[in-house]
């Protein structure tokens, strides 16, 4: 991803996506335990990332990175071009 923070992306979002690549990380609690951001902030950011298709929400508080999220981390998809789903 670029060094510029996209309008909708927050500073911890890239770290959240990277952390979600791990098989044993699947909730905002795990993000907080990794000291990326506070639990309530992680929960909010996970919801925002899911709205744009970068995370898949399996159940309340349970997420997994999507192929699109992987491609954003690789730099092959520009996050500026992603729109939020309602």
C-alpha positions in Angstrom: 0.0 0.0 0.0 1.1 3.6 -0.5 2.5 5.7 2.3 -0.4 8.1 2.0 -3.3 7.2 4.2 -6.5 7.0 2.2 -9.5 9.2 3.2 -11.5 6.3 4.7 -8.6 4.3 6.0 -7.3 4.8 9.5 -3.6 4.3 10.5 -4.1 0.9 12.1 -6.0 -0.6 9.1 -3.0 -2.0 7.3 -1.7 -3.5 10.5 -5.2 -5.0 11.2 -5.2 -6.6 7.8 -1.7 -8.0 8.2 -2.6 -9.4 11.6 -5.8 -11.0 10.2 -3.6 -13.0 7.8 -2.7 -15.2 10.7 -4.8 -18.3 11.2 -5.2 -17.7 14.9 -6.3 -14.0 14.6 -10.0 -13.6 14.0 -11.4 -11.0 16.3 -11.0 -7.4 17.5 -9.8 -8.8 20.8 -6.8 -10.4 19.1 -6.1 -7.1 17.5 -6.0 -5.4 20.9 -3.8 -8.2 22.3 -1.4 -7.6 19.4 -1.2 -4.0 20.7 -2.4 -2.5 17.4 -5.2 -0.5 18.9 -7.8 -0.6 21.7 -10.5 -3.3 21.4 -13.4 -0.8 20.7 -11.4 0.9 18.0 -10.4 -2.5 16.5 -14.1 -3.6 16.5 -15.0 -0.4 14.7 -12.2 -0.6 12.2 -13.0 -4.3 11.5 -16.6 -3.3 10.7 -15.3 -0.5 8.4 -12.9 -2.9 6.6 -15.8 -5.5 6.2 -18.0 -2.8 4.7 -15.4 -2.4 1.9 -14.9 -6.2 1.4 -11.5 -6.4 2.9 -12.7 -8.5 5.9 -15.5 -11.1 5.9 -17.7 -11.1 9.0 -18.6 -14.6 10.0 -20.5 -13.8 13.2 -20.5 -10.9 15.6 -16.9 -10.2 16.4 -15.5 -12.9 14.1 -13.7 -11.8 11.0 -11.4 -13.2 8.3 -9.3 -11.4 5.6 -10.8 -11.7 2.1 -9.0 -12.2 -1.2 -9.6 -8.5 -1.8 -8.0 -7.7 1.6 -5.0 -9.8 0.5 -4.7 -7.9 -2.8 -4.9 -4.5 -1.1 -1.9 -5.6 1.1 0.0 -6.8 -2.0 -0.6 -3.4 -3.6 -2.6 -4.8 -6.6 -5.8 -3.0 -5.5 -6.1 0.7 -4.7 -8.1 1.1 -1.5 -9.2 4.6 -2.7 -11.3 2.8 -5.3 -13.3 0.7 -2.8 -16.7 1.9 -1.8 -18.6 1.0 1.4 -21.5 -1.4 1.3 -24.6 -0.4 3.3 
